[in-house]
Amino acid sequence: MDERSQEEPQAAKTGDDVYVVTRQVGHLLRRAYQRHLAIFQNLAEDLNLTSMQFVTLCALSDRGPCSQRDLVEATAIDQATIRGIVDRLQARGLLQVLRDESDGRKVVMSLTSEGKDLLAAMLPRGPAISEQTMAPLNPAERVALLYLLRKLSD
């Protein structure tokens, strides 16, 4: 009978090292992100608004009307995903897609009044979402986490 704890997963041996996937950075980042998404959904003004849709609305608010390429740059969301997000936000009447006045081949996205209203209702919830996400951390750990995440993101 195996004496390992039920909580300790089977390790895969790679040479002299033991690789336990649940101890790896990618797995831990994904788990932390899943926790954050659950907190976001719990505190969201609109239960149908995803965190990526929220980021897209924020980018449009910050930058004003912009192209899909600009949204990709502003949000760090890939081209195919941002296209779907734009389509869903447009279908909900939260953003509009228009031809650029100076270049008819280019389309430009901007917030509708409904999008601005939803964003205005959501923005005050942001600090509570961040607070709950980082609740298990002390103040120094929070600063360190944000510093390290920025460093990893660059």
Secondary structure as GFF3:
##gff-version 3
##sequence-region A 1 154
A	DSSP	beta_strand	12	14	.	.	.	ID=ss1
A	DSSP	beta_strand	17	19	.	.	.	ID=ss2
A	DSSP	three_ten_helix	21	23	.	.	.	ID=ss3
A	DSSP	alpha_helix	25	43	.	.	.	ID=ss4
A	DSSP	alpha_helix	51	63	.	.	.	ID=ss5
A	DSSP	alpha_helix	68	75	.	.	.	ID=ss6
A	DSSP	alpha_helix	79	91	.	.	.	ID=ss7
A	DSSP	beta_strand	95	99	.	.	.	ID=ss8
A	DSSP	beta_strand	107	111	.	.	.	ID=ss9
A	DSSP	alpha_helix	113	122	.	.	.	ID=ss10
A	DSSP	three_ten_helix	123	125	.	.	.	ID=ss11
A	DSSP	alpha_helix	126	133	.	.	.	ID=ss12
A	DSSP	alpha_helix	139	153	.	.	.	ID=ss13
###
